[in-house]
Amino acid sequence: MKPKALPPGFKRLRRNTFIQEHVHDSYQSRSKPVEPAVCPDCGALFHDGRWQRLPAPPEARKELCPACHRIRDRFPAGYVTLDGGFLRAHHDEVLNLLRHIESRANAEHPLQRIMDISHDNGGITVSTTDPHLARALGEALHRAYRGKLEFHYNPEQNLLRVHWTR
């Protein structure tokens, strides 16, 4: 039996091909939680299709938010590495700036948090739950103190590495 002729410019679809995902983030849920849902760890409320900082109603279901899931698994989405002589001289001031930027971002986007701040060899490494927060921290440091700022994004891991030095 002969296949049907197709109009000019059309091709047959192959049904045996595998479509590859562009970005795979295992911490991004495939479906939205049933509303209202509250995170038992941080108290964020899933309402109107997104996680927000609102008071939770008593009938809200308990469901772990993606940021708390990342924190429990210790699997950051962003790293900010800071070093240089300026950092050693203004250590507390720089940390205050980082905490301030985090609190501003977290007020609007509760999934953007600093997971950990570690000190090593005179430098600081900040891990974040969201690559957007890592970028915001790096840009805030650059705006406030100048210096050299570099971004390295790995799309396969959905991971942003930011390096600031001065």
C-alpha positions in Angstrom: 0.0 0.0 0.0 1.3 3.4 -1.0 1.3 6.3 1.5 -0.9 9.3 0.8 0.8 12.1 -1.1 1.4 15.3 0.9 1.0 18.8 -0.3 4.2 20.6 -1.4 6.3 21.9 1.5 5.0 19.4 4.0 7.0 16.6 5.6 5.9 13.5 7.4 6.3 13.6 11.2 8.4 10.9 12.7 6.7 9.5 15.8 9.8 7.6 17.1 11.9 10.6 18.0 12.8 11.6 21.6 12.3 15.2 22.5 15.0 16.5 24.8 14.2 19.0 27.6 16.1 22.3 27.3 16.4 22.8 31.1 15.8 20.1 33.7 15.3 21.3 37.2 14.3 18.5 39.6 13.3 21.1 42.2 10.7 22.7 39.9 7.5 20.8 40.4 5.7 19.4 37.3 2.4 20.6 38.5 1.2 23.4 40.8 0.4 22.5 44.4 -3.3 22.5 45.4 -4.1 25.9 46.8 -3.7 27.0 49.5 -0.5 25.2 50.5 1.9 26.3 53.1 5.6 25.3 53.6 6.0 23.8 57.0 9.7 24.9 57.2 9.6 28.6 56.1 5.9 29.4 56.2 5.6 30.6 52.6 2.1 30.2 51.2 1.3 29.0 47.7 -1.5 31.3 46.5 -2.6 32.6 43.1 -0.2 30.4 41.3 3.0 31.3 43.2 4.8 31.2 46.6 4.2 34.3 48.6 4.7 35.8 52.1 1.2 35.8 53.3 -0.5 34.5 56.5 -1.6 30.9 56.0 -5.3 30.0 56.4 -6.0 27.2 58.8 -7.2 24.8 56.0 -3.9 25.1 54.1 -2.2 21.9 53.1 1.4 21.4 54.2 3.8 21.1 51.2 7.5 21.7 51.1 8.5 24.7 48.9 11.3 24.2 46.3 13.7 26.5 48.2 13.3 24.5 51.5 13.7 21.3 49.4 17.0 22.6 48.0 18.2 23.6 51.5 17.3 20.1 52.9 19.2 18.4 50.1 22.1 20.9 50.3 21.9 21.5 46.5 22.4 25.2 45.6 21.3 26.8 42.4 23.9 29.6 42.7 27.3 30.3 44.2 28.8 33.7 44.8 32.6 33.7 45.5 34.1 36.8 47.0 37.8 37.5 47.6 40.5 40.2 47.6 42.0 42.7 49.9 39.0 45.0 49.9 36.8 42.1 51.2 39.2 41.5 54.1 39.2 45.2 55.0 35.4 45.6 54.7 34.2 42.1 55.7 31.2 43.1 57.9 30.0 45.8 55.5 30.0 43.4 52.5 28.1 40.7 54.5 25.5 43.4 55.6 25.0 44.3 51.9 24.5 40.6 51.0 22.0 40.1 53.8 20.1 43.3 52.8 19.9 42.3 49.1 18.6 38.8 50.2 15.9 40.3 52.5 14.7 42.6 49.7 14.6 39.8 47.2 13.0 37.4 49.7 10.2 39.8 50.5 8.9 39.6 46.9 10.2 36.2 46.0 10.2 33.8 49.0 12.1 31.1 47.1 15.2 33.3 46.7 17.3 32.7 49.8 20.9 32.5 50.9 21.5 28.9 52.0 25.0 29.2 53.5 27.9 31.6 53.9 31.3 29.9 54.3 34.6 31.6 55.0 37.7 30.0 53.4 41.3 31.3 52.9 40.3 35.0 53.4 37.4 34.7 50.9 33.6 34.1 51.2 31.4 31.6 49.3 27.7 32.2 49.4 25.3 29.5 48.2 21.8 30.4 47.1 18.6 28.6 46.3 18.0 30.5 43.1 20.4 31.6 40.3 18.6 35.0 40.1 19.6 35.8 43.7 23.2 34.9 43.0 23.2 37.3 40.0 21.5 40.0 42.1 24.1 39.6 44.8 27.0 39.9 42.4 25.5 42.9 40.6 24.9 44.7 44.0 28.5 44.1 45.0 29.7 45.5 41.7 27.4 48.5 41.9 28.4 49.3 45.4 32.2 48.6 45.4 33.1 48.1 41.7 35.8 45.4 41.3 35.8 42.6 38.8 32.6 40.6 38.3 32.4 37.3 36.3 29.4 35.0 35.6 29.5 31.4 34.6 26.2 29.7 33.9 25.9 25.9 33.4 22.5 25.3 31.6 22.7 21.5 32.1 22.8 21.9 35.9 20.8 25.1 36.0 23.7 26.5 38.1 25.1 30.0 38.1 28.6 30.7 39.5 29.4 34.4 40.2 32.9 35.5 41.1 33.6 39.0 42.5 37.0 40.3 43.5 38.6 43.6 44.4 
